[in-house]
Amino acid sequence: KKKQVYEIYFGLIAGLLTAFPGVHDLLGQLRDKKISLAVASSADRIKIEANLKAIKVDPAWFHAIVAGDEVPQ
């Protein structure tokens, strides 16, 4: 059932999500300065990574990604 939910979600976000203005430039500057980046979200990891990819941000740019399905509370 969760797989179906993800498939529907991925279909919905395709072409719909956009990054805030300046996000790509900011991330590029931070990466150039070797500043560690992290993402923390209550969403499942699969959704976090799909969201990042949808806004053309490589999840590999982040030193840590903490997802809601990975922590007890």
FENZIVEN-V561196 format. One record per residue. N is the residue number from 1. RES is the residue in one small letter. PHI is phi in whole degrees, -180 to 180 (none if undefined). D_LAST is the distance of its C-alpha to the last C-alpha in whole Angstrom. Layout:
{{N | RES | PHI | D_LAST} {N | RES | PHI | D_LAST}}
This chain:
{{1 | k | none | 23} {2 | k | -63 | 20} {3 | k | -61 | 23} {4 | q | -64 | 25} {5 | v | -62 | 22} {6 | y | -62 | 22} {7 | e | -60 | 26} {8 | i | -64 | 26} {9 | y | -60 | 23} {10 | f | -61 | 25} {11 | g | -66 | 28} {12 | l | -71 | 27} {13 | i | -83 | 26} {14 | a | -57 | 29} {15 | g | 76 | 32} {16 | l | -102 | 30} {17 | l | -81 | 27} {18 | t | -136 | 29} {19 | a | -76 | 28} {20 | f | -62 | 28} {21 | p | -56 | 32} {22 | g | 90 | 32} {23 | v | -62 | 29} {24 | h | -64 | 31} {25 | d | -63 | 33} {26 | l | -61 | 30} {27 | l | -62 | 28} {28 | g | -62 | 32} {29 | q | -64 | 33} {30 | l | -64 | 30} {31 | r | -66 | 30} {32 | d | -61 | 34} {33 | k | -87 | 33} {34 | k | 61 | 31} {35 | i | -85 | 28} {36 | s | -67 | 24} {37 | l | -118 | 22} {38 | a | -144 | 19} {39 | v | -125 | 16} {40 | a | -130 | 13} {41 | s | -151 | 12} {42 | s | -81 | 9} {43 | a | -74 | 12} {44 | d | -68 | 13} {45 | r | -55 | 15} {46 | i | -60 | 18} {47 | k | -75 | 18} {48 | i | -58 | 17} {49 | e | -65 | 20} {50 | a | -65 | 22} {51 | n | -64 | 22} {52 | l | -61 | 23} {53 | k | -63 | 26} {54 | a | -63 | 27} {55 | i | -99 | 27} {56 | k | 63 | 29} {57 | v | -120 | 27} {58 | d | -76 | 27} {59 | p | -56 | 23} {60 | a | -68 | 25} {61 | w | -68 | 26} {62 | f | -98 | 22} {63 | h | -75 | 22} {64 | a | -148 | 18} {65 | i | -131 | 16} {66 | v | -112 | 12} {67 | a | -111 | 11} {68 | g | -61 | 8} {69 | d | -81 | 9} {70 | e | -110 | 9} {71 | v | -125 | 6} {72 | p | -68 | 4} {73 | q | -146 | 0}}
